[in-house]
Amino acid sequence: MTGKPLSTLLNEIVVAEDLLLPLSQNAARQGLTVVDGNPSEAELSELFSHDPVLAATLFRLANSAFYRGLAPVAGIDAALNRVGAERVCSEVRHYCLTALAAPPAILLPTYLPALAAHSLGCALGARWLAERCGYRLLAETAQMAGLLHDLGKYALLGGLERLVGEEPIAPLLGPQLVAGILADRHVAAGARLHTDWGLPAVFAPVIARHHDSPGEGQELLVVLVRLANLACRKLGLGWTLEADLVLPTTAEAQTLGLDEITLAELEIMLEDRLLLEV
């Protein structure tokens, strides 16, 4: 072992230029199937709008130093048009092949599926809420903000998986320790990744403040994602099940003026969509 504290080792990996966010084997195979099938723009858009790792990679490309001086893009279609389908498919193919060629994972099979379900649930929920509350122009941005809000957890999981392969620490990484690391450090890790990768500024408040106590003046996008997050936790979409959560009494629901019937519809939508898509 290097003798460095675990927090230091993780920090070094999260800020490393060669950091690859973890992509599940299923997601990698699906990505390859799409990009190798002469996809339409609609098929590519669908792929990126459902996977936070691929979405973050696309936004990183579209807002990289090469395009400095151009207006930042925060929409999937705008990013695809800027980068071009050929390069996008090439980058996705490389990313997916790298994921498939990686050694068998130790931690990822335990944590990644639930995290992916939670990310997708927050994306679908935030979009649904934006549309239901009359903010249709914000719907796509809300979906992407929900998809990317836990980006720091992907970075930390990738870092932990890499450490397990490089350091004899696997026996020390029990479920409680891993859960504590992900809970305590994912906001800071996500904010750092947002800055280092030059991701769209509109997502910064959601990544940095989706666990803050709600208060006056909080951005609408943050409120939408927070409420979608709470709905997912109530349904157990992710690592946490809080079945006793009463969504209509939350500050987020009251800020948006949503009643019990509307929030029950949100829960039904999430259950129906995720049964089909996860």
Secondary structure, DSSP 8 states (H G I E B T S, - for coil): -----HHHHHHHHHT-TT------HHHHHHHHHHHTT---HHHHHHHHTT-HHHHHHHHHHHTSGGGTTS----SHHHHHHHH-HHHHHHHHHHHHHHHHHS---SSHHHHHHHHHHHHHHHHHHHHHHHHHTT-GGGHHHHHHHHHHTTHHHHHHHHHHHHHHHHSS-GGG--HHHHHHHHHHHHHHHHHHHHHHTT--GGGHHHHHHTTS---TT--HHHHHHHHHHHHHHHHT-SS---TT--GGGSHHHHHHT--HHHHHHHHHHHHHHHHHH-
